[in-house]
Protein backbone atom coordinates (compact mmCIF):
# COMPACT_ATOMS: atom_id res chain seq x y z
CA UNK A 1 0.00 0.00 0.00
CA UNK A 2 1.64 3.23 -1.05
CA UNK A 3 0.84 6.68 -2.39
CA UNK A 4 2.43 8.26 -5.44
CA UNK A 5 5.61 10.32 -5.43
CA UNK A 6 5.66 13.89 -6.69
CA UNK A 7 8.86 15.40 -8.01
CA UNK A 8 7.57 17.85 -10.61
CA UNK A 9 8.71 20.98 -8.77
CA UNK A 10 9.69 22.22 -5.32
CA UNK A 11 6.07 22.99 -4.37
CA UNK A 12 4.66 19.56 -5.23
CA UNK A 13 3.48 17.23 -2.47
CA UNK A 14 3.63 13.43 -2.32
CA UNK A 15 0.42 11.46 -1.94
CA UNK A 16 -1.17 10.63 1.44
CA UNK A 17 -2.21 7.19 2.69
CA UNK A 18 -5.22 6.95 4.98
CA UNK A 19 -6.49 3.70 6.48
CA UNK A 20 -9.94 4.09 8.02
CA UNK A 21 -12.16 1.47 9.58
CA UNK A 22 -15.93 1.48 9.19
CA UNK A 23 -18.32 3.54 11.26
CA UNK A 24 -21.23 1.87 13.02
CA UNK A 25 -22.99 1.65 16.36
CA UNK A 26 -19.47 0.77 17.56
CA UNK A 27 -16.64 1.89 15.28
CA UNK A 28 -14.45 -0.71 13.61
CA UNK A 29 -10.86 -1.33 14.71
CA UNK A 30 -7.66 -0.84 12.71
CA UNK A 31 -4.90 -3.33 13.42
CA UNK A 32 -1.38 -3.42 12.00
CA UNK A 33 0.27 -6.72 12.93
CA UNK A 34 3.70 -8.19 12.25
CA UNK A 35 3.37 -11.88 11.32
CA UNK A 36 4.38 -14.77 13.59
CA UNK A 37 7.55 -16.64 12.67
CA UNK A 38 6.92 -20.28 11.76
CA UNK A 39 10.52 -21.38 12.23
CA UNK A 40 12.29 -18.06 12.87
CA UNK A 41 11.83 -14.57 14.25
CA UNK A 42 8.45 -12.87 14.20
CA UNK A 43 7.81 -9.87 11.98
CA UNK A 44 8.43 -6.36 13.29
CA UNK A 45 6.24 -3.29 13.16
CA UNK A 46 7.94 0.08 12.63
CA UNK A 47 6.55 3.60 12.48
CA UNK A 48 9.03 6.03 10.94
CA UNK A 49 8.38 9.63 9.99
CA UNK A 50 9.93 11.10 6.85
CA UNK A 51 13.21 13.00 6.78
CA UNK A 52 12.95 16.70 5.96
CA UNK A 53 14.99 18.37 3.23
CA UNK A 54 17.70 20.89 4.21
CA UNK A 55 16.11 23.72 6.18
CA UNK A 56 12.85 21.85 6.82
CA UNK A 57 11.65 19.82 9.80
CA UNK A 58 11.38 16.05 9.64
CA UNK A 59 7.95 14.44 10.06
CA UNK A 60 6.50 13.52 13.44
CA UNK A 61 4.93 10.35 14.80
CA UNK A 62 1.79 10.84 16.87
CA UNK A 63 -0.11 8.18 18.80
CA UNK A 64 -3.22 9.53 20.50
CA UNK A 65 -6.01 7.81 22.41
CA UNK A 66 -9.55 8.62 21.30
CA UNK A 67 -11.32 11.76 22.51
CA UNK A 68 -14.82 12.01 23.91
CA UNK A 69 -17.44 14.69 23.35
CA UNK A 70 -19.95 13.21 25.81
CA UNK A 71 -19.81 14.12 29.49
CA UNK A 72 -20.29 10.48 30.56
CA UNK A 73 -17.99 8.71 28.08
CA UNK A 74 -14.41 7.71 28.88
CA UNK A 75 -11.60 8.72 26.56
CA UNK A 76 -9.26 6.23 24.91
CA UNK A 77 -5.98 5.12 26.49
CA UNK A 78 -2.54 4.60 24.98
CA UNK A 79 -0.52 1.63 26.24
CA UNK A 80 3.09 0.87 25.36
CA UNK A 81 4.89 -2.17 26.69
CA UNK A 82 7.71 -4.56 25.95
CA UNK A 83 6.89 -8.10 24.83
CA UNK A 84 5.62 -10.74 27.24
CA UNK A 85 7.50 -14.00 27.79
CA UNK A 86 4.85 -16.74 27.72
CA UNK A 87 6.96 -19.81 28.45
CA UNK A 88 10.20 -20.95 30.03
CA UNK A 89 12.78 -18.65 31.53
CA UNK A 90 12.94 -16.13 28.68
CA UNK A 91 13.14 -12.47 29.74
CA UNK A 92 10.31 -10.10 28.94
CA UNK A 93 10.81 -7.45 26.26
CA UNK A 94 12.53 -4.16 27.02
CA UNK A 95 10.77 -0.80 26.68
CA UNK A 96 13.14 2.03 25.76
CA UNK A 97 12.25 5.70 25.51
CA UNK A 98 14.93 8.13 24.39
CA UNK A 99 15.17 11.61 22.98
CA UNK A 100 16.90 12.02 19.61
CA UNK A 101 20.63 12.57 19.26
CA UNK A 102 22.28 15.59 17.65
CA UNK A 103 25.69 16.07 16.05
CA UNK A 104 25.91 19.84 16.57
CA UNK A 105 23.05 20.86 18.86
CA UNK A 106 21.39 19.68 22.04
CA UNK A 107 19.99 16.16 22.10
CA UNK A 108 16.25 15.66 22.32
CA UNK A 109 14.53 15.49 25.69
CA UNK A 110 12.07 13.03 27.20
CA UNK A 111 9.00 14.53 28.85
CA UNK A 112 6.55 12.68 31.06
CA UNK A 113 3.48 14.59 32.21
CA UNK A 114 0.09 13.81 33.71
CA UNK A 115 -3.27 15.33 32.78
Secondary structure, DSSP 8 states (H G I E B T S, - for coil): -------SSTT------------SSS-----------SSS-------------TTS-------------STT--------------STT-------------SSS----------
